[in-house]
Amino acid sequence: MPNANWPARFEGYDYPQVIPDPDDVQAGDPAPWSSLAPEVRQSITLARVSAQLRIGERHLDGWPVPGDPQEMEVVADAARRPITNRSAVLVALFEEDGETCVVLTRRSSNLRSHRGEIALPGGRSDAGETPIATALREAHEEVGIDQAAVTPIGWLSPIVAFASGSAIWPVVGRLNERPIMVTDPAEVERAFAVPLKDLLADGAFLAERWRRASPRPGADEDGYFPIYFYAVPGDVIWGATARVLTELLCVVTGVAWPDAHRVWA
């Protein structure tokens, strides 16, 4: 049962997600960008995103999508095993009224894993498929985004999804306009877009420090590791998707990403 002293999560905010309870939880740190003035967290154009990807050395112009980092050779919060399942997600960005928006999906409640969660469009790589090819193909299959309409411009740090045992490569892609999205109901219940400024707004971000009975990689000396959350209209983003978005927002605002040197496996 949850501890009565656990921090409230978006108190008074209703969302349909069923988030698992860790063995122990503490309140986390404020948003990495919390000290920035409100105007710095607005007017985030695609040109600004592209420039910040270059500054952060994540732009495809000079920094290709990385291969398997050493720390991703095993998944270590369960039985140790080689990573054999590789996936990619598309961080699909478009600009509207001077603000960059990101495409998100709600996964079908009929899926075997991560059912009903808010996610970036993406999925499993085919044999020999590059992360960019996977991200474009899966976004087309899941939400109907025309592959020819996406210009891949950058990437974010590959991560391990501990629940599924897959390595995930986030690929940043630019669209010239809001895409017309047609979802595959077998995989996606709905697709929508959120402006980055809304994710950067006061009260939208929450961090918790979780601890499990079994030690896991990335934990601090007390056994805690960070979990991020975002409140979006009618729902909440958490887990791997929230981690990808947190890195993106840190890069865009030019602040340090707290997980830059965290070892996850």
C-alpha positions in Angstrom: 0.0 0.0 0.0 1.2 3.6 -0.7 2.8 5.3 2.3 0.6 8.1 3.6 3.6 10.4 3.6 4.4 9.9 -0.1 4.3 13.2 -2.1 1.1 14.1 -3.9 1.2 13.7 -7.7 -0.5 16.7 -9.4 -3.0 17.0 -6.5 -6.5 17.6 -7.6 -5.7 16.5 -11.2 -7.5 13.5 -12.6 -6.0 11.2 -15.2 -6.8 7.7 -16.3 -3.3 6.3 -16.1 -2.6 3.5 -13.6 0.9 4.1 -12.4 2.6 1.3 -10.4 3.6 2.0 -6.8 7.3 1.6 -6.0 8.5 0.2 -2.8 9.4 3.6 -1.6 9.1 7.1 -3.0 10.3 10.6 -2.1 9.7 14.0 -3.7 12.2 14.7 -6.4 14.0 17.8 -7.6 12.3 20.9 -9.2 12.2 21.1 -13.0 15.7 21.6 -14.4 14.4 24.8 -16.1 12.5 26.1 -13.1 15.0 29.0 -12.5 14.5 30.3 -16.1 12.3 33.3 -16.7 8.9 32.6 -18.2 9.7 34.3 -21.5 12.7 31.9 -22.0 10.3 29.0 -21.8 8.1 30.4 -24.6 8.5 31.3 -28.2 10.3 28.0 -28.9 10.5 27.9 -32.7 11.8 25.1 -34.8 14.8 27.2 -35.7 15.6 27.5 -31.9 15.2 23.7 -31.5 17.5 23.0 -34.4 20.1 25.5 -33.1 20.0 24.0 -29.6 20.4 20.5 -31.0 23.7 21.7 -32.6 24.9 23.3 -29.4 24.0 20.1 -27.5 25.9 18.0 -30.2 22.7 16.1 -31.1 22.1 17.4 -34.6 22.5 15.1 -37.5 24.5 17.7 -39.4 27.6 16.8 -37.4 26.6 14.1 -34.9 25.2 10.8 -36.3 22.8 8.7 -34.3 24.9 6.7 -31.8 25.2 3.0 -31.7 24.9 0.8 -28.6 26.6 2.6 -25.7 28.6 0.4 -23.3 26.1 0.8 -20.5 23.3 -0.6 -22.6 24.8 -4.0 -23.1 22.6 -5.6 -20.4 19.3 -4.9 -18.7 20.1 -5.2 -15.1 16.9 -4.6 -13.0 15.8 -8.1 -13.9 17.7 -11.2 -15.0 20.9 -10.0 -16.8 20.6 -10.6 -20.5 21.9 -9.1 -23.7 19.7 -6.4 -25.4 18.3 -8.1 -28.5 15.2 -5.9 -29.0 15.9 -2.5 -30.5 13.3 0.1 -31.0 13.0 3.7 -32.0 10.6 6.5 -31.5 9.9 9.7 -33.5 10.0 13.0 -31.6 7.9 14.6 -34.3 8.0 18.4 -34.1 6.1 21.1 -36.0 5.6 24.8 -35.4 2.3 26.5 -34.9 1.8 30.2 -34.0 5.5 30.5 -33.2 5.6 27.5 -30.8 7.0 24.1 -31.5 4.6 21.2 -30.7 5.4 17.5 -30.2 3.2 14.6 -31.4 2.1 12.1 -28.7 -0.1 9.0 -28.6 -2.1 7.1 -26.1 -1.3 3.5 -26.5 -4.1 1.0 -26.9 -5.4 -0.5 -23.7 -5.4 -3.9 -25.5 -1.6 -4.0 -25.9 0.5 -6.5 -23.8 2.8 -3.9 -22.4 2.6 -0.2 -21.5 -1.1 -0.3 -22.2 -2.9 3.0 -22.0 0.3 5.0 -21.6 1.2 8.2 -23.3 4.0 7.6 -25.7 5.9 8.9 -28.7 5.1 7.1 -32.0 7.5 4.3 -32.5 8.2 0.6 -32.1 10.4 -2.4 -32.7 13.1 -2.3 -35.4 13.2 -4.8 -38.2 16.4 -6.7 -38.7 19.1 -4.4 -40.1 16.9 -1.4 -39.9 18.4 1.9 -38.7 16.8 3.9 -35.9 15.8 6.6 -38.3 14.1 4.2 -40.6 12.3 2.5 -37.7 11.1 5.8 -36.3 9.7 7.0 -39.7 8.1 3.6 -40.5 6.4 3.2 -37.1 5.1 6.8 -37.0 3.5 6.2 -40.4 2.0 2.9 -39.3 0.7 4.1 -35.9 -0.5 7.6 -36.7 -0.3 8.0 -40.5 2.5 10.6 -40.6 3.8 10.6 -44.2 7.5 9.6 -44.1 8.3 12.0 -46.9 6.9 14.9 -44.8 9.5 14.3 -42.0 13.0 15.7 -42.0 15.2 13.9 -39.4 17.3 16.6 -37.7 18.6 15.1 -34.6 18.5 12.5 -31.8 18.3 12.1 -28.1 20.2 9.7 -25.9 19.4 6.0 -26.4 17.8 4.5 -23.3 16.7 1.2 -21.9 13.0 0.5 -21.2 13.4 -1.7 -18.2 9.8 -3.1 -18.4 10.2 -4.4 -22.0 14.0 -5.0 -22.1 14.4 -2.9 -25.2 16.9 -0.3 -26.2 15.1 2.8 -27.6 16.6 5.4 -29.9 14.7 8.7 -29.9 14.9 10.4 -33.4 14.0 14.1 -33.7 12.1 14.9 -36.9 10.8 18.2 -38.3 7.5 18.6 -40.1 6.5 21.8 -42.0 3.0 21.7 -40.6 0.7 19.9 -38.2 0.3 16.4 -39.6 -3.1 14.8 -40.4 -3.0 11.8 -38.1 -5.0 8.6 -38.7 -4.4 6.1 -35.9 -4.1 2.4 -36.0 -6.7 1.4 -33.3 -4.9 -1.9 -32.6 -1.9 0.2 -31.3 -3.1 3.7 -30.6 -6.3 5.0 -28.9 -5.6 8.6 -29.8 -3.0 11.0 -31.2 -2.5 14.6 -30.2 0.1 17.3 -30.0 1.3 19.5 -27.1 3.3 22.7 -27.3 6.7 22.5 -25.7 5.9 25.7 -23.8 3.1 23.8 -22.0 5.5 21.1 -20.8 7.9 23.9 -19.6 5.1 25.8 -17.8 5.1 26.0 -14.0 3.2 23.1 -12.5 3.5 20.8 -15.6 6.5 18.9 -14.4 7.0 16.6 -11.4 9.9 14.5 -10.3 9.9 11.7 -7.8 12.6 9.5 -6.4 11.7 5.9 -6.4 13.4 3.0 -4.6 12.8 -0.7 -5.1 13.5 -3.6 -2.9 16.0 -5.0 -5.5 18.8 -2.6 -6.3 18.8 -1.3 -9.9 21.2 0.6 -12.1 21.1 4.4 -12.1 20.2 4.5 -8.4 22.0 6.8 -6.0 23.9 5.6 -2.9 20.6 5.4 -1.0 19.0 3.3 -3.8 16.7 6.0 -5.2 16.4 6.8 -8.9 14.4 9.6 -10.6 11.0 9.2 -12.3 9.6 12.2 -14.3 5.9 13.1 -14.9 4.1 15.7 -17.0 0.5 16.8 -16.7 -1.1 17.2 -20.1 -4.8 17.8 -20.9 -6.7 14.8 -19.5 -3.7 12.6 -18.9 -0.1 12.3 -17.5 3.2 11.4 -19.2 5.7 9.3 -17.3 8.4 6.7 -17.6 10.6 6.5 -20.7 8.6 9.0 -22.7 8.9 11.6 -19.9 12.6 10.9 -19.7 13.0 11.6 -23.5 11.0 14.8 -23.2 13.0 16.0 -20.2 16.2 15.6 -22.2 14.6 17.4 -25.2 13.4 20.3 -23.0 16.8 20.6 -21.3 18.5 20.8 -24.7 16.0 23.3 -26.0 16.3 25.6 -23.0 20.1 25.2 -22.7 20.1 23.8 -19.1 22.0 20.8 -17.8 20.2 17.5 -18.3 20.3 15.7 -14.8 20.7 12.3 -16.4 23.5 13.1 -18.7 26.0 10.9 -16.9 23.6 8.4 -15.3 24.4 4.7 -15.8 21.2 2.8 -16.4 22.4 -0.8 -17.0 
